[in-house]
Amino acid sequence: MDTRINHCSFPRIPVNCAGIELMTIWEVRALASYGVGGDGARHDSHVRIAKGGQNCVALRTIKGRGELRSAGQVMELGAGSLVLFDFRTLERHKTLGKFWDFWWFEFRPVEPVRLPMRTMIAAPLLAGETEQCRTVFESLRSENLADRCAANAGLQSLLHRWWAESGGQHEVAESRHAAAVRRLIDTMHRAPDRSWSLAEMAGLAGMSISSLRAAFQKATGASPANVRNNLRLAHAYERLRPGTHTVAEVAMDLGFCDPFHFSKAFKREFGFPPSKLSRMPESGN
C-alpha cells in the first residue's frame, strides 16, 4: 500500500461552464513509496472519463513533499504550493520524504488561463480550503447539473484565491491575441447556431487563420475547430436533455451536416449517443 487515501471524483458527463470543464479530482494522502508514471496517471483518468488524461492539471500540495516531472522539468513541491501543467507532458510524480498530501484537479480550460504553466506558485493554505475542496469533490460527481456547474465555479474560485494569496505576482498578462480569443469564444457562446468557419472566426478576431490557430492553442490548448465543436455539442446536450427536441432537429439547428455525423460527434464527446440522453434521469432538474 502506497497511500492512506486515494479517492477520485468524476462526473457522469462533464459540463462546460464558468470558463472550464472539470474532469476529475483526486484527493491523495500518499506514503513514502508512492510514485506514478505519466502513462499510468493518464490511463487512470481515461478509464474514468473519455476525455481524461489530455487536459490541464492543477496540483495543490497540503502537507509533506512531492516531486513532479513534466516536459523535462523537475519541481519539488512543498506544503502550500500550486502548479499547473499539461497532463500530456507528465512524466512522473512521487513522494519525497515520508508522506505527501495533495489535491489533483484535471480540467479543460474553455477560456484563457491567467496563471503560468509549470511554475511553482507559493500560496499559503486558506481558511476553509479543505472544506471547499471537498465540496467541489462531492459536487462534481452529483447527478444534478447545477451541482456540477457549481463544482466548476468552485475550482475557479480556488484558483483565484490561491493566486491572490501568492501576491498575484505570477499572473500571466493577457496578450492581445488571448483577449481576442476570449472575446471570440464569448461571441460563439451567444450564437451556437452559426456555422463559424475558420475564415469568419479569424476575421472577427482580427488575425490570419494561422495566427488564430496558434492563439487558440496557446490560450486554450485546443484548435479553433475543436473549441467550436465542443461549444456546439455542449449546447446540443442542453437542448436534448429536456426531451423536447429530436436529434435531427438539434443537428440541423446547430449546423451539423446530418444526424448521423452529429450522433457520431456527440458519442465521441459524451460517451453515449444523443438518442439515449432523453432516457437518462437528471435529478434536481
C-alpha positions in Angstrom: 0.0 0.0 0.0 1.5 3.4 -1.0 -1.4 5.7 0.0 -3.6 6.3 3.1 -6.3 7.9 1.0 -6.7 7.8 -2.8 -10.2 8.9 -3.7 -11.4 10.1 -7.1 -14.4 12.1 -8.1 -15.6 12.5 -11.7 -18.9 13.4 -13.4 -21.0 11.1 -15.5 -21.0 13.9 -18.1 -18.6 16.9 -17.8 -20.3 20.2 -18.0 -18.8 23.3 -19.8 -19.4 26.4 -17.6 -17.6 29.0 -15.6 -14.8 29.0 -18.2 -13.7 25.5 -17.6 -14.8 21.8 -17.9 -13.8 19.9 -14.8 -12.9 16.3 -15.5 -11.6 14.6 -12.4 -10.5 15.4 -8.8 -8.2 13.2 -6.8 -7.7 13.5 -3.0 -4.4 11.7 -2.3 -2.7 11.0 1.0 0.5 9.3 -0.2 3.1 7.4 1.7 6.9 7.3 1.1 6.6 4.5 -1.5 4.1 6.4 -3.7 5.1 7.1 -7.3 3.1 7.1 -10.5 4.3 7.4 -14.1 2.7 9.7 -16.7 1.3 6.9 -18.8 -0.3 5.2 -15.7 -1.8 8.5 -14.5 -3.3 9.2 -17.9 -4.7 5.7 -18.1 -6.3 6.1 -14.7 -8.0 9.2 -15.9 -9.1 8.0 -19.3 -10.8 4.8 -17.9 -13.0 7.1 -15.8 -13.8 9.6 -18.4 -13.4 9.5 -22.1 -11.6 12.9 -22.4 -9.4 12.3 -19.4 -5.6 12.4 -19.4 -5.2 15.1 -22.0 -6.1 18.3 -20.2 -4.7 20.8 -17.7 -3.9 19.8 -14.1 -3.8 22.0 -11.0 -1.8 20.2 -8.3 -2.2 21.6 -4.8 0.1 20.3 -2.0 -1.4 20.4 1.5 1.3 18.6 3.6 4.6 16.8 3.1 6.7 17.0 -0.1 6.4 15.6 -3.6 8.2 15.7 -6.9 6.7 16.5 -10.3 8.4 15.7 -13.6 6.8 17.3 -16.6 8.1 18.2 -20.1 11.7 17.6 -18.9 11.3 19.9 -15.9 11.6 18.7 -12.3 9.9 20.5 -9.5 10.0 19.8 -5.7 6.6 20.7 -4.2 6.0 21.5 -0.6 3.1 22.5 1.6 1.2 25.5 0.2 2.5 25.1 -3.3 0.4 25.1 -6.5 1.5 24.1 -10.0 -0.5 24.0 -13.3 0.7 21.7 -16.1 -0.4 20.0 -19.3 -1.3 16.4 -18.4 0.0 15.2 -21.7 3.6 16.2 -20.7 3.5 14.5 -17.3 6.4 12.1 -16.9 6.2 11.1 -13.2 5.1 12.3 -9.8 6.2 10.8 -6.5 6.5 11.4 -2.7 9.7 12.9 -1.3 10.2 12.0 2.3 7.7 10.2 4.5 4.4 11.5 3.0 2.7 13.8 0.5 -0.9 15.0 0.8 -2.3 16.8 -2.3 -5.4 17.6 -4.4 -5.3 16.9 -8.1 -7.8 18.8 -10.4 -7.9 17.9 -14.1 -9.8 20.4 -16.2 -10.1 21.6 -19.7 -9.9 25.4 -20.0 -12.6 26.9 -22.2 -11.1 30.4 -21.8 -7.5 31.5 -21.4 -5.9 30.6 -18.0 -4.3 33.6 -16.4 -1.8 31.6 -14.3 1.5 30.3 -15.7 2.1 26.7 -16.6 4.9 24.6 -15.0 5.7 27.3 -12.5 5.6 26.6 -8.7 3.3 29.2 -7.0 3.6 29.6 -3.3 0.2 30.3 -1.8 -0.3 29.7 2.0 -3.2 27.4 2.9 -6.5 29.2 3.0 -9.0 29.2 5.9 -11.7 26.6 5.0 -9.7 25.4 2.0 -10.0 21.7 2.8 -13.8 22.0 3.2 -14.1 23.9 -0.1 -12.0 21.3 -1.9 -14.3 18.5 -0.5 -17.4 20.5 -1.5 -16.1 20.7 -5.1 -15.2 17.0 -5.0 -18.7 16.0 -3.9 -20.4 18.4 -6.3 -18.5 17.1 -9.3 -20.0 13.6 -9.1 -23.5 14.7 -8.4 -26.3 13.7 -10.8 -27.6 17.3 -10.5 -26.4 19.5 -13.4 -26.4 22.6 -11.2 -24.1 20.9 -8.7 -21.6 20.0 -11.5 -21.7 23.6 -12.6 -21.0 24.7 -9.0 -18.0 22.4 -9.0 -16.6 24.2 -12.0 -17.2 27.6 -10.3 -15.7 26.2 -7.1 -12.4 25.3 -8.7 -12.3 28.7 -10.5 -12.8 30.3 -7.0 -10.0 28.3 -5.5 -7.6 29.2 -8.4 -8.4 32.9 -7.9 -8.0 32.7 -4.1 -4.7 30.8 -4.4 -3.4 33.4 -6.9 -4.4 36.2 -4.6 -2.6 34.5 -1.6 0.5 34.3 -3.7 0.5 38.1 -4.1 -0.6 38.0 -7.7 3.0 38.2 -8.9 2.6 35.1 -11.1 -0.4 36.3 -13.2 0.1 36.0 -16.9 -0.7 39.3 -18.6 -3.4 38.7 -21.2 -1.9 39.3 -24.6 -3.8 41.0 -27.5 -4.3 37.6 -29.1 -5.5 35.9 -25.9 -8.0 38.8 -25.4 -9.2 38.3 -28.9 -9.7 34.6 -28.4 -11.6 35.2 -25.2 -14.0 37.7 -26.9 -14.5 35.3 -29.8 -15.4 32.4 -27.5 -17.9 34.7 -25.7 -19.4 35.6 -29.1 -19.6 31.9 -30.1 -21.3 31.0 -26.9 -24.0 33.5 -27.6 -24.5 32.3 -31.2 -24.0 28.5 -31.3 -26.3 28.1 -34.3 -23.9 29.9 -36.6 -21.5 27.8 -38.7 -18.4 29.6 -37.6 -16.0 28.9 -40.4 -12.3 29.4 -39.6 -12.2 32.4 -42.0 -15.2 34.0 -40.2 -13.6 33.4 -36.8 -10.2 34.8 -37.9 -12.0 37.9 -39.4 -13.8 38.6 -36.1 -10.6 38.1 -34.1 -8.6 40.3 -36.5 -5.9 37.9 -37.3 -5.0 35.3 -40.0 -6.2 31.7 -39.9 -2.7 30.5 -39.0 -2.4 33.1 -36.2 -5.9 32.2 -35.0 -4.8 28.5 -34.7 -1.7 29.4 -32.8 -3.6 31.8 -30.4 -6.3 29.2 -29.6 -3.7 26.5 -29.0 -1.8 28.8 -26.6 -4.8 30.1 -24.8 -7.0 27.0 -24.5 -4.8 24.0 -25.5 -7.2 23.2 -28.4 -7.7 24.2 -32.0 -10.4 26.7 -33.0 -12.4 23.9 -34.7 -12.3 21.8 -31.5 -13.4 24.7 -29.3 -16.2 25.5 -31.8 -17.4 21.8 -31.9 -17.2 21.4 -28.1 -19.4 24.5 -27.7 -21.9 23.3 -30.2 -22.0 19.9 -28.6 -22.5 21.4 -25.1 -25.4 23.4 -26.4 -26.8 20.2 -28.1 -26.6 18.4 -24.8 -28.6 21.2 -23.1 -31.2 21.2 -25.9 -31.7 17.5 -25.9 -31.8 17.0 -22.1 -35.4 18.1 -21.6 -36.6 15.7 -24.3 -38.5 18.4 -26.2 -36.3 18.3 -29.4 -35.4 15.4 -31.7 -31.9 14.5 -32.6 -32.5 15.5 -36.2 -33.8 19.0 -35.1 -30.9 19.7 -32.9 -28.4 18.5 -35.5 -29.9 20.8 -38.1 -30.2 23.8 -35.7 -26.6 23.6 -34.8 -25.2 23.3 -38.3 -24.2 19.6 -38.5 -24.4 18.2 -42.0 -26.7 15.3 -41.0 -28.0 13.5 -37.8 -25.5 10.6 -38.4 -22.4 12.8 -38.2 -23.9 14.7 -35.3 -24.6 11.5 -33.4 -21.1 10.3 -34.1 -19.6 13.5 -32.7 -21.9 13.5 -29.7 -21.0 10.0 -28.7 -17.3 10.7 -29.1 -17.7 13.7 -26.8 -20.0 12.3 -24.1 -19.6 8.5 -24.4 -23.2 7.7 -25.4 -25.5 8.5 -28.4 -27.8 11.5 -28.2 -30.8 9.3 -28.6 -30.0 7.9 -25.1 -30.0 11.3 -23.4 -33.7 11.7 -23.0 -33.8 8.4 -21.2 -31.2 9.4 -18.7 -32.6 10.9 -15.5 -31.1 14.2 -14.4 -32.2 14.7 -10.8 -32.9 18.1 -9.5 -33.8 19.5 -12.8 
